[in-house]
Amino acid sequence: MKLSRRDIVKLSAAGAAAVAFGGQAKADTTLKVISLGSWNETVTSEGLVKPIKALLPSVQLDIERLPFNQLMQALDVRLGARNADPDVYIVDGPLTASYASRGHLLELDGIVDKSAIAPSAVIASSYKGKLYSAPLANTATVLFYNKALFRKANIAFPETDPGKRLTWEKTHEFGKALASKAEGVWGFAWDQSERPYEMLPLGQSLGGVALAPDGLKASGFLDSEPFIDAWTFMQKFYSDGVSPRGLFDIPVVWELFSSGKLAMMVGLTAAWDTFAKSNVEFGVAPIPCFSSGKPVSTTGGWTFGINPRSAHLDQAKDFIRALMNPATQEAFLRARPYPPFLTDMWARMADYYTGDMWKIVRHEYETTAVPRPTTPGYREYEELLRLALRDIQMGADPKTSLTAAAQKVDRELRKYR
């Protein structure tokens, strides 16, 4: 998105107040900021640097973009050194409690207006009742499907009405009919087939609870019957040749769909721009649920936090204030197709949030969205569950894998008691 002259004037006017947020800002202070690698140079420049610089002209931004698959590990190493680098960094929402519990995040109560943020985001960005990360980009998933492949198989398009969403059973059936080994076409895939973000809703659809209410026990929850049943069914997508095994890189799955070699994909709304630039005629529908279960959808996304050891805390706080400014949020959301965290954005950007995909997403947020579990040990929880999901995908017994994973998670969570 390119900001108009009017937008720049508005931002510049707000900038006078923004510079005063933290008192006396040093001239040309440089903040080291870790961001996400999948936000390309255009998104980073137009969606972050330009609007924030308009509000904070005396602050320079040294943006370091890290690939998604390396981000968490790299942050653990950098923050574990307990020095002043970085000043500000991106936080996957459910990791807020983990970073905060280890002293890696500065409390943001009094800096961020929590009343402007969706309640579920406030919960995900908090630890022990205090806000520690500032939400920027919420996420959601929908079912993308290739219209040409559906026509070829003489299968009716999935309904956009959430009340008539596909079941997982029907999705598997359609996937088998749509797949063609001879033509190299797969019937279905998740773009995050090893991540709790996309995989927990299967078990939750059957009534599963991902973690104990206190966030410190997995046994009896992660290895409960709903998750065993759900991921036993998920395994059929791979054993029946519907889904490709071993694809854990989001862009690779998106490329498979963009090239016409994938009939259906549960994936992030951010994929829309990629698919719109391809030659694939595609549609969207709500994510499936089990026929005997309830609809459950994804939510939670990217936030930013302050390293409490930063040498530029005043300017880092100003960065967060500028990030939460509606003009900055709008600039970013127009540069990358994410749903908003600020509730007023739906109305402010009504011209943008139109069409089937956004109607589906807004409905899901209001009725079916379930955030990932809040726990100071989310990093360990996710890593151990990822390994179990990989094993199940490759054919391991779901009950055995989940029981072992839950016991390992319990051992990791004891240090937070």
WOKA-V416103 format. One record per pair of residues at least 24 apart in sequence whose ideal C-beta (glycine too) atoms are under 8 Angstrom apart, sorted by sequence separation. I is the first residue (numbers start at 1). GAP is how many residues later the second one is. D is the distance in whole Angstrom. If there is no record, write none. Layout:
# WOKA-V416103
i=I gap=GAP d=D
i=I gap=GAP d=D
This chain:
# WOKA-V416103
i=107 gap=24 d=7
i=108 gap=24 d=6
i=153 gap=24 d=5
i=203 gap=24 d=4
i=206 gap=24 d=5
i=384 gap=24 d=5
i=385 gap=24 d=7
i=79 gap=25 d=5
i=107 gap=25 d=6
i=108 gap=25 d=7
i=153 gap=25 d=5
i=202 gap=25 d=8
i=205 gap=25 d=7
i=257 gap=25 d=8
i=384 gap=25 d=5
i=39 gap=26 d=7
i=101 gap=26 d=6
i=106 gap=26 d=7
i=108 gap=26 d=6
i=203 gap=26 d=8
i=339 gap=26 d=7
i=100 gap=27 d=4
i=105 gap=27 d=4
i=203 gap=27 d=4
i=31 gap=28 d=6
i=33 gap=28 d=6
i=35 gap=28 d=5
i=37 gap=28 d=4
i=93 gap=28 d=7
i=96 gap=28 d=7
i=100 gap=28 d=8
i=105 gap=28 d=6
i=143 gap=28 d=8
i=150 gap=28 d=7
i=202 gap=28 d=4
i=203 gap=28 d=7
i=381 gap=28 d=5
i=384 gap=28 d=7
i=29 gap=29 d=7
i=30 gap=29 d=8
i=31 gap=29 d=7
i=33 gap=29 d=7
i=35 gap=29 d=7
i=36 gap=29 d=6
i=37 gap=29 d=5
i=38 gap=29 d=7
i=96 gap=29 d=5
i=97 gap=29 d=8
i=149 gap=29 d=6
i=202 gap=29 d=7
i=380 gap=29 d=7
i=28 gap=30 d=6
i=29 gap=30 d=5
i=30 gap=30 d=4
i=31 gap=30 d=6
i=32 gap=30 d=5
i=33 gap=30 d=5
i=34 gap=30 d=5
i=35 gap=30 d=5
i=36 gap=30 d=7
i=37 gap=30 d=4
i=38 gap=30 d=6
i=94 gap=30 d=6
i=96 gap=30 d=7
i=97 gap=30 d=4
i=100 gap=30 d=8
i=25 gap=31 d=8
i=27 gap=31 d=5
i=28 gap=31 d=8
i=29 gap=31 d=7
i=30 gap=31 d=8
i=31 gap=31 d=7
i=33 gap=31 d=7
i=34 gap=31 d=8
i=35 gap=31 d=8
i=37 gap=31 d=6
i=93 gap=31 d=4
i=96 gap=31 d=6
i=202 gap=31 d=8
i=381 gap=31 d=7
i=26 gap=32 d=7
i=28 gap=32 d=6
i=30 gap=32 d=5
i=32 gap=32 d=7
i=34 gap=32 d=6
i=36 gap=32 d=7
i=93 gap=32 d=6
i=100 gap=32 d=4
i=199 gap=32 d=7
i=202 gap=32 d=6
i=377 gap=32 d=7
i=380 gap=32 d=4
i=381 gap=32 d=8
i=25 gap=33 d=5
i=37 gap=33 d=8
i=99 gap=33 d=7
i=380 gap=33 d=7
i=25 gap=34 d=7
i=37 gap=34 d=7
i=99 gap=34 d=8
i=168 gap=34 d=7
i=36 gap=35 d=7
i=97 gap=35 d=8
i=199 gap=35 d=7
i=377 gap=35 d=6
i=19 gap=36 d=8
i=96 gap=36 d=5
i=149 gap=36 d=7
i=302 gap=36 d=8
i=377 gap=36 d=5
i=18 gap=37 d=4
i=19 gap=37 d=6
i=34 gap=37 d=8
i=96 gap=37 d=5
i=168 gap=37 d=8
i=301 gap=37 d=7
i=18 gap=38 d=6
i=19 gap=38 d=7
i=375 gap=38 d=7
i=377 gap=38 d=8
i=15 gap=39 d=6
i=19 gap=39 d=6
i=377 gap=39 d=5
i=11 gap=40 d=6
i=14 gap=40 d=8
i=15 gap=40 d=4
i=34 gap=40 d=8
i=93 gap=40 d=7
i=301 gap=40 d=7
i=376 gap=40 d=5
i=14 gap=41 d=6
i=15 gap=41 d=7
i=34 gap=41 d=7
i=375 gap=41 d=8
i=12 gap=42 d=6
i=15 gap=42 d=6
i=91 gap=42 d=5
i=93 gap=42 d=7
i=3 gap=43 d=8
i=11 gap=43 d=4
i=2 gap=44 d=7
i=11 gap=44 d=6
i=34 gap=44 d=8
i=1 gap=45 d=5
i=1 gap=46 d=7
i=8 gap=46 d=6
i=3 gap=47 d=6
i=3 gap=48 d=7
i=188 gap=49 d=6
i=187 gap=50 d=8
i=193 gap=50 d=7
i=3 gap=51 d=8
i=34 gap=52 d=5
i=32 gap=53 d=6
i=33 gap=53 d=6
i=190 gap=53 d=8
i=32 gap=54 d=4
i=33 gap=54 d=7
i=34 gap=54 d=8
i=36 gap=54 d=6
i=188 gap=54 d=5
i=189 gap=54 d=5
i=193 gap=54 d=7
i=194 gap=54 d=5
i=32 gap=55 d=5
i=33 gap=55 d=5
i=34 gap=55 d=4
i=35 gap=55 d=5
i=187 gap=55 d=4
i=188 gap=55 d=5
i=189 gap=55 d=6
i=193 gap=55 d=7
i=31 gap=56 d=4
i=32 gap=56 d=8
i=33 gap=56 d=7
i=34 gap=56 d=6
i=186 gap=56 d=7
i=187 gap=56 d=7
i=31 gap=57 d=6
i=141 gap=57 d=6
i=186 gap=57 d=6
i=233 gap=57 d=8
i=139 gap=58 d=8
i=186 gap=58 d=5
i=189 gap=58 d=7
i=192 gap=58 d=6
i=191 gap=59 d=5
i=181 gap=60 d=7
i=230 gap=60 d=7
i=172 gap=61 d=8
i=175 gap=62 d=7
i=179 gap=62 d=6
i=191 gap=62 d=4
i=179 gap=63 d=6
i=190 gap=63 d=8
i=191 gap=63 d=6
i=273 gap=63 d=8
i=169 gap=64 d=8
i=172 gap=64 d=6
i=176 gap=64 d=6
i=189 gap=64 d=5
i=273 gap=64 d=6
i=168 gap=65 d=6
i=172 gap=65 d=6
i=176 gap=65 d=8
i=272 gap=65 d=5
i=299 gap=65 d=8
i=176 gap=66 d=6
i=270 gap=66 d=6
i=299 gap=66 d=6
i=175 gap=67 d=4
i=189 gap=67 d=7
i=270 gap=67 d=6
i=297 gap=67 d=4
i=172 gap=68 d=7
i=175 gap=68 d=7
i=189 gap=68 d=8
i=198 gap=68 d=6
i=269 gap=68 d=5
i=270 gap=68 d=6
i=297 gap=68 d=8
i=269 gap=69 d=7
i=295 gap=69 d=8
i=172 gap=70 d=6
i=186 gap=70 d=7
i=269 gap=70 d=7
i=299 gap=70 d=4
i=297 gap=71 d=4
i=298 gap=71 d=7
i=299 gap=71 d=7
i=300 gap=71 d=5
i=284 gap=72 d=5
i=295 gap=72 d=8
i=296 gap=72 d=6
i=297 gap=72 d=5
i=298 gap=72 d=8
i=299 gap=72 d=5
i=300 gap=72 d=6
i=189 gap=73 d=6
i=283 gap=73 d=8
i=284 gap=73 d=5
i=295 gap=73 d=4
i=296 gap=73 d=8
i=297 gap=73 d=7
i=188 gap=74 d=8
i=191 gap=74 d=6
i=286 gap=74 d=5
i=294 gap=74 d=8
i=296 gap=74 d=5
i=185 gap=75 d=8
i=186 gap=75 d=6
i=188 gap=75 d=7
i=189 gap=75 d=8
i=190 gap=75 d=7
i=191 gap=75 d=7
i=192 gap=75 d=8
i=285 gap=75 d=7
i=185 gap=76 d=5
i=186 gap=76 d=5
i=187 gap=76 d=5
i=188 gap=76 d=4
i=189 gap=76 d=5
i=190 gap=76 d=5
i=191 gap=76 d=4
i=192 gap=76 d=8
i=284 gap=76 d=7
i=184 gap=77 d=6
i=185 gap=77 d=7
i=186 gap=77 d=7
i=187 gap=77 d=7
i=188 gap=77 d=7
i=189 gap=77 d=8
i=190 gap=77 d=7
i=191 gap=77 d=6
i=286 gap=77 d=8
i=287 gap=77 d=8
i=185 gap=78 d=6
i=188 gap=78 d=8
i=286 gap=78 d=7
i=191 gap=80 d=7
i=179 gap=84 d=7
i=205 gap=84 d=4
i=206 gap=84 d=6
i=178 gap=85 d=4
i=205 gap=85 d=5
i=272 gap=85 d=6
i=178 gap=86 d=7
i=201 gap=86 d=7
i=206 gap=86 d=7
i=207 gap=86 d=7
i=206 gap=87 d=5
i=207 gap=87 d=8
i=175 gap=88 d=7
i=201 gap=88 d=8
i=202 gap=88 d=8
i=205 gap=88 d=4
i=269 gap=88 d=6
i=174 gap=89 d=8
i=175 gap=89 d=6
i=205 gap=89 d=6
i=174 gap=90 d=7
i=205 gap=90 d=7
i=205 gap=91 d=5
i=204 gap=92 d=4
i=269 gap=92 d=6
i=171 gap=93 d=7
i=201 gap=95 d=4
i=201 gap=96 d=6
i=201 gap=97 d=6
i=198 gap=100 d=6
i=197 gap=101 d=6
i=197 gap=103 d=7
i=153 gap=110 d=8
i=146 gap=111 d=7
i=149 gap=111 d=7
i=148 gap=112 d=7
i=144 gap=113 d=6
i=150 gap=113 d=7
i=146 gap=114 d=6
i=149 gap=114 d=4
i=146 gap=116 d=7
i=146 gap=117 d=5
i=171 gap=117 d=5
i=97 gap=118 d=7
i=145 gap=118 d=7
i=146 gap=118 d=7
i=170 gap=118 d=7
i=145 gap=119 d=5
i=166 gap=119 d=7
i=144 gap=120 d=7
i=145 gap=120 d=8
i=165 gap=120 d=7
i=166 gap=120 d=8
i=168 gap=120 d=5
i=143 gap=121 d=6
i=144 gap=121 d=5
i=165 gap=121 d=4
i=167 gap=121 d=6
i=168 gap=121 d=7
i=169 gap=121 d=7
i=170 gap=121 d=8
i=143 gap=122 d=7
i=144 gap=122 d=8
i=165 gap=122 d=7
i=166 gap=122 d=4
i=167 gap=122 d=7
i=168 gap=122 d=5
i=169 gap=122 d=5
i=143 gap=123 d=6
i=144 gap=123 d=6
i=160 gap=123 d=8
i=165 gap=123 d=6
i=167 gap=123 d=6
i=168 gap=123 d=8
i=142 gap=124 d=8
i=160 gap=124 d=7
i=162 gap=124 d=5
i=165 gap=124 d=6
i=167 gap=124 d=4
i=141 gap=125 d=5
i=142 gap=125 d=7
i=158 gap=125 d=7
i=160 gap=125 d=6
i=141 gap=126 d=6
i=157 gap=126 d=6
i=159 gap=126 d=6
i=160 gap=126 d=7
i=141 gap=127 d=6
i=142 gap=127 d=6
i=144 gap=127 d=7
i=158 gap=127 d=4
i=140 gap=128 d=7
i=141 gap=128 d=7
i=157 gap=128 d=8
i=139 gap=129 d=6
i=140 gap=129 d=5
i=139 gap=130 d=7
i=165 gap=130 d=6
i=139 gap=131 d=7
i=144 gap=131 d=7
i=148 gap=132 d=8
i=148 gap=133 d=6
i=162 gap=133 d=7
i=146 gap=134 d=6
i=147 gap=134 d=5
i=146 gap=135 d=7
i=147 gap=135 d=6
i=146 gap=136 d=6
i=147 gap=136 d=6
i=145 gap=137 d=6
i=144 gap=138 d=5
i=145 gap=138 d=5
i=144 gap=139 d=8
i=145 gap=139 d=8
i=144 gap=140 d=6
i=145 gap=140 d=7
i=143 gap=141 d=7
i=142 gap=142 d=5
i=143 gap=142 d=4
i=248 gap=142 d=8
i=142 gap=143 d=7
i=143 gap=143 d=7
i=142 gap=144 d=7
i=143 gap=144 d=5
i=142 gap=145 d=6
i=143 gap=145 d=7
i=141 gap=146 d=6
i=246 gap=147 d=8
i=245 gap=148 d=6
i=246 gap=148 d=8
i=245 gap=149 d=6
i=238 gap=155 d=5
i=141 gap=156 d=7
i=238 gap=156 d=8
i=239 gap=156 d=7
i=140 gap=157 d=7
i=141 gap=157 d=5
i=235 gap=157 d=6
i=238 gap=157 d=8
i=140 gap=158 d=6
i=215 gap=158 d=6
i=231 gap=158 d=7
i=234 gap=158 d=7
i=235 gap=158 d=7
i=139 gap=159 d=7
i=140 gap=159 d=7
i=215 gap=159 d=5
i=216 gap=159 d=7
i=234 gap=159 d=8
i=139 gap=160 d=7
i=215 gap=160 d=3
i=235 gap=160 d=7
i=138 gap=161 d=7
i=139 gap=161 d=6
i=215 gap=161 d=7
i=216 gap=161 d=7
i=231 gap=161 d=5
i=138 gap=162 d=7
i=139 gap=162 d=4
i=210 gap=162 d=7
i=211 gap=162 d=4
i=215 gap=162 d=7
i=138 gap=163 d=4
i=139 gap=163 d=7
i=210 gap=163 d=5
i=218 gap=163 d=7
i=222 gap=163 d=7
i=235 gap=163 d=7
i=137 gap=164 d=5
i=211 gap=164 d=6
i=136 gap=165 d=8
i=137 gap=165 d=4
i=135 gap=166 d=7
i=136 gap=166 d=6
i=204 gap=166 d=6
i=232 gap=166 d=5
i=135 gap=167 d=8
i=136 gap=167 d=6
i=231 gap=167 d=5
i=232 gap=167 d=8
i=135 gap=168 d=5
i=136 gap=168 d=6
i=134 gap=169 d=6
i=201 gap=169 d=7
i=133 gap=170 d=4
i=134 gap=170 d=5
i=200 gap=170 d=8
i=211 gap=170 d=7
i=228 gap=170 d=5
i=133 gap=171 d=6
i=134 gap=171 d=7
i=228 gap=171 d=5
i=231 gap=171 d=7
i=133 gap=172 d=4
i=200 gap=172 d=7
i=132 gap=173 d=6
i=228 gap=174 d=6
i=197 gap=175 d=6
i=227 gap=175 d=6
i=124 gap=176 d=5
i=196 gap=176 d=6
i=223 gap=176 d=7
i=125 gap=178 d=5
i=69 gap=179 d=8
i=120 gap=179 d=6
i=121 gap=179 d=8
i=124 gap=179 d=8
i=223 gap=179 d=4
i=69 gap=180 d=7
i=120 gap=180 d=8
i=222 gap=180 d=6
i=223 gap=180 d=5
i=68 gap=182 d=7
i=223 gap=182 d=7
i=222 gap=183 d=6
i=223 gap=183 d=4
i=219 gap=184 d=8
i=222 gap=184 d=4
i=196 gap=185 d=8
i=221 gap=185 d=7
i=134 gap=186 d=5
i=196 gap=186 d=6
i=220 gap=186 d=8
i=136 gap=187 d=6
i=195 gap=187 d=7
i=218 gap=187 d=7
i=219 gap=187 d=4
i=222 gap=187 d=7
i=218 gap=188 d=4
i=219 gap=188 d=6
i=134 gap=189 d=6
i=196 gap=189 d=5
i=218 gap=189 d=8
i=134 gap=190 d=6
i=196 gap=190 d=8
i=199 gap=190 d=6
i=219 gap=190 d=8
i=195 gap=191 d=7
i=218 gap=191 d=4
i=219 gap=191 d=5
i=194 gap=192 d=5
i=218 gap=192 d=6
i=136 gap=193 d=7
i=217 gap=193 d=6
i=195 gap=194 d=8
i=137 gap=195 d=7
i=194 gap=195 d=5
i=218 gap=195 d=7
i=136 gap=196 d=6
i=137 gap=196 d=7
i=160 gap=196 d=5
i=193 gap=196 d=7
i=194 gap=196 d=5
i=217 gap=196 d=7
i=108 gap=197 d=8
i=216 gap=197 d=5
i=108 gap=198 d=7
i=162 gap=198 d=6
i=215 gap=198 d=8
i=216 gap=198 d=8
i=106 gap=199 d=7
i=137 gap=199 d=7
i=139 gap=199 d=6
i=140 gap=199 d=5
i=160 gap=199 d=7
i=194 gap=199 d=7
i=105 gap=200 d=4
i=106 gap=200 d=4
i=138 gap=200 d=6
i=139 gap=200 d=7
i=160 gap=200 d=6
i=193 gap=200 d=6
i=216 gap=200 d=6
i=104 gap=201 d=8
i=105 gap=201 d=7
i=106 gap=201 d=7
i=137 gap=201 d=4
i=138 gap=201 d=5
i=162 gap=201 d=5
i=216 gap=201 d=6
i=105 gap=202 d=8
i=106 gap=202 d=4
i=138 gap=202 d=6
i=162 gap=202 d=7
i=104 gap=203 d=7
i=105 gap=203 d=7
i=138 gap=203 d=5
i=104 gap=204 d=7
i=106 gap=204 d=8
i=137 gap=204 d=7
i=103 gap=205 d=7
i=136 gap=205 d=7
i=162 gap=205 d=8
i=94 gap=206 d=6
i=99 gap=206 d=7
i=111 gap=206 d=6
i=135 gap=206 d=4
i=162 gap=206 d=7
i=93 gap=207 d=4
i=96 gap=207 d=7
i=106 gap=207 d=7
i=135 gap=207 d=8
i=93 gap=208 d=6
i=112 gap=208 d=7
i=116 gap=208 d=8
i=92 gap=209 d=8
i=93 gap=209 d=7
i=96 gap=209 d=7
i=111 gap=209 d=6
i=112 gap=209 d=8
i=92 gap=210 d=7
i=93 gap=210 d=5
i=106 gap=210 d=8
i=111 gap=210 d=6
i=91 gap=211 d=7
i=92 gap=211 d=8
i=106 gap=211 d=8
i=113 gap=211 d=7
i=38 gap=212 d=7
i=90 gap=212 d=6
i=91 gap=212 d=5
i=108 gap=212 d=6
i=112 gap=212 d=6
i=38 gap=213 d=7
i=90 gap=213 d=7
i=91 gap=213 d=6
i=90 gap=214 d=6
i=91 gap=214 d=5
i=89 gap=215 d=7
i=142 gap=215 d=6
i=88 gap=216 d=6
i=89 gap=216 d=6
i=88 gap=217 d=7
i=88 gap=218 d=6
i=89 gap=218 d=7
i=142 gap=218 d=6
i=87 gap=219 d=7
i=88 gap=219 d=7
i=142 gap=219 d=7
i=87 gap=220 d=6
i=121 gap=220 d=5
i=86 gap=221 d=6
i=140 gap=221 d=4
i=85 gap=222 d=8
i=88 gap=222 d=7
i=84 gap=223 d=7
i=87 gap=223 d=4
i=118 gap=223 d=6
i=86 gap=224 d=8
i=87 gap=224 d=8
i=117 gap=224 d=6
i=118 gap=224 d=8
i=140 gap=224 d=6
i=84 gap=225 d=5
i=87 gap=225 d=5
i=117 gap=225 d=6
i=118 gap=225 d=6
i=140 gap=225 d=7
i=83 gap=226 d=6
i=84 gap=226 d=5
i=116 gap=226 d=5
i=117 gap=226 d=7
i=82 gap=227 d=6
i=84 gap=227 d=5
i=116 gap=227 d=7
i=79 gap=228 d=7
i=87 gap=228 d=8
i=88 gap=228 d=5
i=116 gap=228 d=7
i=87 gap=229 d=5
i=140 gap=229 d=8
i=88 gap=231 d=5
i=38 gap=232 d=8
i=87 gap=232 d=8
i=88 gap=232 d=7
i=120 gap=245 d=8
i=118 gap=247 d=7
i=124 gap=247 d=5
i=123 gap=248 d=7
i=124 gap=248 d=8
i=120 gap=249 d=7
i=127 gap=249 d=7
i=124 gap=250 d=7
i=120 gap=251 d=5
i=123 gap=251 d=7
i=59 gap=256 d=5
i=61 gap=258 d=8
i=56 gap=259 d=8
i=59 gap=259 d=7
i=59 gap=260 d=7
i=56 gap=262 d=6
i=56 gap=263 d=7
i=36 gap=266 d=7
i=56 gap=266 d=5
i=52 gap=267 d=7
i=55 gap=267 d=4
i=52 gap=270 d=5
i=55 gap=270 d=6
i=51 gap=271 d=8
i=52 gap=271 d=7
i=55 gap=272 d=8
i=54 gap=273 d=8
i=55 gap=273 d=7
i=51 gap=274 d=8
i=102 gap=274 d=8
i=48 gap=275 d=8
i=101 gap=275 d=4
i=51 gap=276 d=6
i=52 gap=276 d=6
i=100 gap=276 d=8
i=51 gap=277 d=4
i=94 gap=277 d=7
i=97 gap=277 d=6
i=98 gap=277 d=8
i=93 gap=278 d=8
i=94 gap=278 d=4
i=97 gap=278 d=6
i=98 gap=278 d=5
i=31 gap=279 d=8
i=93 gap=279 d=8
i=94 gap=279 d=7
i=97 gap=279 d=5
i=98 gap=279 d=7
i=48 gap=280 d=8
i=51 gap=280 d=4
i=94 gap=280 d=7
i=98 gap=280 d=5
i=31 gap=281 d=6
i=50 gap=281 d=7
i=51 gap=281 d=7
i=97 gap=281 d=6
i=98 gap=281 d=5
i=29 gap=283 d=5
i=48 gap=283 d=8
i=95 gap=283 d=5
i=31 gap=284 d=6
i=47 gap=284 d=5
i=48 gap=284 d=6
i=94 gap=284 d=5
i=95 gap=284 d=6
i=31 gap=285 d=6
i=46 gap=285 d=7
i=47 gap=285 d=4
i=26 gap=286 d=8
i=29 gap=286 d=5
i=33 gap=286 d=7
i=47 gap=286 d=8
i=47 gap=287 d=8
i=31 gap=288 d=6
i=47 gap=288 d=4
i=94 gap=288 d=8
i=25 gap=289 d=7
i=26 gap=289 d=7
i=43 gap=289 d=8
i=46 gap=289 d=5
i=47 gap=289 d=6
i=24 gap=290 d=8
i=25 gap=290 d=6
i=22 gap=291 d=8
i=23 gap=291 d=6
i=22 gap=292 d=3
i=43 gap=292 d=5
i=22 gap=293 d=6
i=25 gap=293 d=7
i=42 gap=293 d=7
i=43 gap=293 d=5
i=22 gap=295 d=5
i=21 gap=296 d=7
i=22 gap=296 d=5
i=21 gap=297 d=5
i=39 gap=297 d=6
i=19 gap=299 d=7
i=18 gap=300 d=6
i=21 gap=300 d=5
i=18 gap=303 d=6
i=76 gap=303 d=7
i=18 gap=304 d=5
i=18 gap=307 d=7
i=72 gap=307 d=7
i=14 gap=311 d=7
i=14 gap=313 d=7
i=101 gap=315 d=7
i=11 gap=316 d=5
i=10 gap=317 d=6
i=7 gap=320 d=7
i=7 gap=324 d=8
i=3 gap=328 d=6
i=1 gap=330 d=6
i=1 gap=333 d=4
i=1 gap=334 d=5
